[in-house]
Amino acid sequence: MHALELVVVLGVAVLVGNSLAQRLGVAPPIVLLGAGMALGFIPAVRQAELPPEVVLLLFLPVLLYWESLTASLREIRSNLRGIVLMSTVLVILTAWAVAAAGHALGLPWGPAWVLGAAVAPTDATAVGALARALPRRQLTVLRAESLINDGTALVVYGLAVGITVGEEHLSLPHVGGLFLLAYGGGAAIGAAVAWGTTELRRRLDDPLLGNLVMILAPFTAYLLAELIEASGVLAVVVSGLIMSQVAPRIVRADHRTQAWALWPMATFVINAVLFVLVGVSLQYAARDLDGSDRTDALIAVGVVCAVLVAVRFAFLFASVYLIRLLDRRPEQRRRRVSHRARVVSGLAGFRGAVSLAVALSVPQTLHSGEPFPDRSFIIFVVSGVILVTLVVQGLLLPTAVRWAKLPPDTSVEEEQNLAETTAMEEALQAIPRLAPDLGIAPETTERLRQEYEAHLTTVRARGAGAYDDPTLVQHQDYVRLHLALITHKRDTVIRLRDERQIDDTVLRRLLSSLDNEEVRLTGGATVE
């Protein structure tokens, strides 16, 4: 299939899959995975195998960077101990448990460890897409875990492949050095790229160039880290987290508006295409095994899925009692969550495209030239595990969330109201000082003060839940009338273009201004 045809087919699959998911009330990744499996019956599509380099070097940096930019660093700091344990210790324990199960099923230890490393990390894109109904703290921990654990898994994978093909040796100093280089080098590269990005953003006035720097940042971080054999994943994550704190101070409004239009759309398309391609790859993996091997692989899928769930649940419950035994500070007591919430976190251990990319990256041959043992078996099992975790656990998660009776999380709305109120109050206090310095006429100053006071009253009423407050009702009527007038103005300028009284260039400028005005009134799309 030609590249252009494949692009159209994938685009239609993404459009239809997301539309169907909205109608069915099902998480889009589940439907997109099914769409990919259906497309896999088309020979021309099935032959378009997903190159692992595309995921690891092209898709993954973009997705990780955006997840890092939109993550809550405050929540990550508050839950850092749990996140580090889940993204390192849990990954290694999971890889070991899966390797032991694979060896018991007949795999040699080398390929068994490769299988364990491939399915050990949770997937950031899958967690973000399937677990959005969770409270912010719980979702932040899951997202941060899935951001960092790829780095741990890739070190284990590289070591397992290297030993199997005869290029690595196993010793405690060597393994320790690999992890130190992966994490230390990755963090250093990420910080360096963030510093370079910051300096460039300070000097660039053109929003197009500024956002080009942001697009290049994750690829640069990943590339530089890989060149020194450090963790490209951690480099991208560290760079993104630093920029999430620096960017609000140095990035101008026009740069930020353009970025918030670009990044969500780009990551949405990449995420959706990845899930479709994973479904296609499931067909490819199934056809690469004969009947008896396929039966053994299906048994292995069930065993590995059971091991993944068992290890994750055991770790989540055991680690909390260990932490309670060692840390009895009042602050730690306040941060405890219920066992039901841990059950939800246990079910949210989804696997995705990164696991498949790792499996597809397994070399074809050993150092001696012989075929890599059980490569097709590994790819099939990893594909099956991805299918089961996304579909079965993805469908069970909403039920588990309702069963857990998690308390409603209103912290975002409360903090937003606090920020809006505080900013408006301090702006009103600053008017008498700023107006004379800028040479503003008293009439203009008074007009602006009245507008700000009216807006402050509206914000306070909305924060207090007083939706029948006359000020809030009046504001809502004002917004409705204003929106109706914007629609009328938009129709007018389009009519003038149709009558050839104004040019298309003028129309686009006016529409852009009207669109910005409408987004300001309605609140627009928020980035979480």
C-alpha positions, 0 to 999 in steps of 0.5 A: 500500500502506498504511503498516501493511501495508508495515511488516508486509511489511518485517518479514516480509522481514527475519525470513525473509531473516535466517533463510534467511541463517543456514541458507545460511551467507550474509551476511544483506545478500545475502539481504535484497537478493534479498528486496527485489528479489522484493518489487519484483514486487508493484506496491503494494510497488514504488510505495513508493519509498524517499525519500532524506530517510528514509535521509539524515536518519532512518536514517543518523544512527542507524547512524553514531552506533552505529558510532561509539560501538562503534568502537575510537578507539585503532585509529582513532588508530593508523591515522588517516593511512590512514583520512583518505587513504581517506575523502578522497583515495580518494573524490575519485579514485574520483568523478573516475574514475567521472565520466571513465568516465561521460563516455566512455559519453556522459554530460555532465560534470555528471551524470557527476560526480553518478554518481561522487559517488554511488558513491564512498563505501563503506557503513558498514552493509554493511562492518559486516555483510559484513566481520566475519570480518576482524581487528580492525585491518583491520575498524576501518580499513574501518569508519572509512573508511566512516563519514567518506567519506560527508561527502566524497562529499556535498560532491562531490555537492552541488557537481556537482548545483549546477553542473549545475542552475546554482546553483554555480560551480567555483573552487579557493577555493570548493571549498576553502571547501566542504571546510573548512566541511564538515569543520571545521564538522562536527567543531565541531558534533559536539564541541558536541553531545557536550559538551551530551549529557555535561552532560545525562547527568550530571544525569539519573537516569532511565535512560529520559530519559538514553537519550532524550538519546542517541537525540536526539544524532545527529539534533541533530548532523546537523541543526545541521551541515546548518543551517550547510551543514557535514557532518552525517555528520562531526558525528555521527561526532565526537559518537559517538567522543567519547561512546564515551570519556566515557560509561563514566565518567558513564553508570550501569549501569542506563542502560548496560544499557538502551542495550545492549538498545535500540541493537543491536536498533534498528540491526539492524532499520534495517540489514535494512530498508535492504537490503530497500528497496534491493532494491525500489528496484532494481526501480523503477529498472529499470522507469523505463528503456526497452529501449535505455537499459536496455542502455546502463545495464547496460553502464555498471554493468559499467564503473563496477564495474570502475573502482571495483575498479581505483581502489581496488586501485591506491590501496591498493597505490600509497599504501602504497609512497608512505607507506613512501618518506616514513615509515621509522620503526620503528613504521611498519614494525611496522604493515605488512600483507601484500599479501594483506590489501590484496586483502581490503580492496580487495574490502571496498569495498561500496556501499549505501543511502547511494549510493542515497539520494544518487542518488534525491536528484538533483533532477527539474529544472534551474534553467531548468525543464528535466529533469535530464539522465539522472536515471533512468540515474544511479539505475539505474547506482547501483542496479546497482553496489550490487547487484554490490558487495554480491552479487559482492564479498560472496560473494567476500570469505569466499573471499578471507579464506581465501586471504589466510591472515590471522593469527588475531586474539586481541587482544580475548580477550587484552586482556579477560583482562588487564582482568579479571585486573587489575581483580580483583587491584586489587579484592582489594587494595582490600578491606582499605581499603574494608571498614573505611571502610564498616563491613563486618563481618570475616565478610562481608569474608572471604566476599567475599575468598574469592569474588573469589580464586576468581573470579581463579583461574578467570579466570587458568586460562581465560586460560592455556587450562587448560580441565582445571584443577580450579578452572575445571571446578568453576566450570563445574559451578557455573554449570550448576547455578546456571542449572538452579536459575534455570530451576526458580525461573522455572517456580515463579514462573510457576506461582504467577502461573497459580495467581493467588497473585501478580500479573503485576506481581510476576511481571515484577519477578521475571523481570527479576531472574532474567533479569539473574542468568542473563545475568550467569552466561552473559556475555550479549551483548557489544557490540563 
